[in-house]
């Protein structure tokens, strides 16, 4: 399997670097759910859309972003946390249908509408909730919201962090919301000194209650991606390549299953968990000590059925993609497209409440010239 309609391509020795394979069940599950996936792979600088073509085939569409990490969506909004910014997008069905390169092909087009510049604060998980977007600001060991006056507006920090300052003290990384506000988080250690979490990073992880400031679980193997589902908090013990469940009423902790990779990034929909898988960094001695390192870890996505507590679908990258950060499902979207903010393609879509205009360069030899004649402008009535 290779890549369809790349906006920007990266060729290595004449090979497509995004070659992948998947189990038949992977395509079947996504097709039956009538949904697509968004993956972020900061290692290759890509956000990737995966959608089912039918019960046997998948369609992959990658886009360049600057070190993409956390991904969040709500209604028609989509956000991607990047190197020093959070790109905010909006979905348009009409823009998708009229997309000049492939009209009547896509059912959703995510277009950049604004960019919030955070600076290099190492934003990890993000999620839409009350008051807009919530973000884990890892470099400053806090949870924050966006404010046009600041890089970020701090809202909460763990009780063991004395002040909100740079230094990545505990490697706060994962977050899940309840009733629109952050409720549970994961971190790789309990430390108040810069980089202190590294001293016991393979077994110093915690699951924490934001509201009560209580550490619910400790001694975890590099936990990531807590997700609240009913009375359970599902989370990943990444270093072990395992999915776990913490039951809130009983305060019990249960191992659900093993997945074939360094597990990070997770999304829930209709009794399925979609889990990101990464290989181990070859240049890291500490990562080589992780239990998952000896199990031939894969890079891709695993689908776990919570009715059976088993992995029932696998997508695996075969070459350049080695690390994923986030996996996010788009329910009801069967053929999405996404444009980045790194070239001028997105700026050719002029969207008003009543009309959509797709502009084309007047002179193909001058890509920066967006002046158009009427014959070079596609006009579409808005009815969204």
Rosetta blueprint (number, residue, H / E / L):
1 X L
2 X L
3 X L
4 X L
5 X L
6 X L
7 X L
8 X L
9 X L
10 X L
11 X E
12 X E
13 X L
14 X L
15 X E
16 X E
17 X L
18 X L
19 X L
20 X E
21 X E
22 X E
23 X L
24 X H
25 X H
26 X H
27 X H
28 X H
29 X H
30 X H
31 X H
32 X H
33 X H
34 X L
35 X E
36 X E
37 X E
38 X E
39 X E
40 X E
41 X E
42 X L
43 X L
44 X L
45 X L
46 X E
47 X E
48 X E
49 X E
50 X E
51 X E
52 X E
53 X L
54 X L
55 X L
56 X L
57 X L
58 X E
59 X E
60 X E
61 X E
62 X E
63 X E
64 X E
65 X L
66 X L
67 X L
68 X L
69 X L
70 X L
71 X E
72 X E
73 X E
74 X E
75 X L
76 X L
77 X E
78 X E
79 X E
80 X E
81 X E
82 X L
83 X L
84 X L
85 X E
86 X E
87 X E
88 X E
89 X E
90 X E
91 X E
92 X E
93 X H
94 X H
95 X H
96 X H
97 X H
98 X L
99 X L
100 X L
101 X L
102 X L
103 X L
104 X L
105 X L
106 X L
107 X L
108 X E
109 X E
110 X E
111 X E
112 X E
113 X E
114 X E
115 X E
116 X E
117 X E
118 X L
119 X L
120 X L
121 X L
122 X L
123 X E
124 X E
125 X E
126 X E
127 X E
128 X E
129 X E
130 X L
131 X L
132 X E
133 X E
134 X E
135 X E
136 X E
137 X E
138 X H
139 X H
140 X H
141 X L
142 X E
143 X E
144 X E
145 X E
146 X L
147 X L
148 X L
149 X L
150 X L
151 X L
152 X L
153 X E
154 X E
155 X E
156 X E
157 X E
158 X L
159 X L
160 X L
161 X L
162 X L
163 X L
164 X L
165 X L
166 X L
167 X L
168 X L
169 X L
170 X L
171 X L
172 X E
173 X E
174 X E
175 X E
176 X E
177 X E
178 X E
179 X L
180 X L
181 X E
182 X E
183 X E
184 X E
185 X E
186 X E
187 X E
188 X L
189 X L
190 X L
191 X L
192 X L
193 X L
194 X L
195 X L
196 X H
197 X H
198 X H
199 X H
200 X H
201 X L
202 X L
203 X L
204 X L
205 X E
206 X E
207 X E
208 X E
209 X E
210 X L
211 X L
212 X L
213 X L
214 X E
215 X E
216 X E
217 X E
218 X E
219 X E
220 X E
221 X L
222 X L
223 X E
224 X E
225 X E
226 X E
227 X E
228 X E
229 X E
230 X L
231 X L
232 X E
233 X E
234 X E
235 X E
236 X E
237 X E
238 X H
239 X H
240 X H
241 X L
242 X E
243 X E
244 X E
245 X E
246 X E
247 X E
248 X L
249 X L
250 X L
251 X L
252 X E
253 X E
254 X E
255 X E
256 X E
257 X E
258 X E
259 X L
260 X L
261 X L
262 X E
263 X E
264 X E
265 X E
266 X E
267 X E
268 X E
269 X E
270 X L
271 X L
272 X E
273 X E
274 X E
275 X E
276 X E
277 X E
278 X E
279 X L
280 X L
281 X L
282 X L
283 X L
284 X L
285 X L
286 X L
287 X H
288 X H
289 X H
290 X L
291 X H
292 X H
293 X H
294 X H
295 X H
296 X L
297 X L
298 X L
299 X L
300 X E
301 X E
302 X E
303 X E
304 X E
305 X E
306 X L
307 X L
308 X L
309 X L
310 X E
311 X E
312 X E
313 X E
314 X E
315 X E
316 X E
317 X E
318 X L
319 X L
320 X L
321 X L
322 X L
323 X L
324 X L
325 X L
326 X E
327 X E
328 X E
329 X E
330 X E
331 X E
332 X L
333 X L
334 X L
335 X L
336 X E
337 X E
338 X E
339 X L
340 X L
341 X L
342 X L
343 X L
344 X L
345 X L
346 X H
347 X H
348 X H
349 X E
350 X E
351 X E
352 X L
353 X L
354 X L
355 X E
356 X E
357 X E
358 X E
359 X E
360 X L
361 X L
362 X L
363 X L
364 X L
365 X L
366 X L
367 X L
368 X L
369 X L
370 X L
371 X L
372 X L
373 X L
374 X H
375 X H
376 X H
377 X E
378 X E
379 X E
380 X E
381 X E
382 X L
383 X L
384 X L
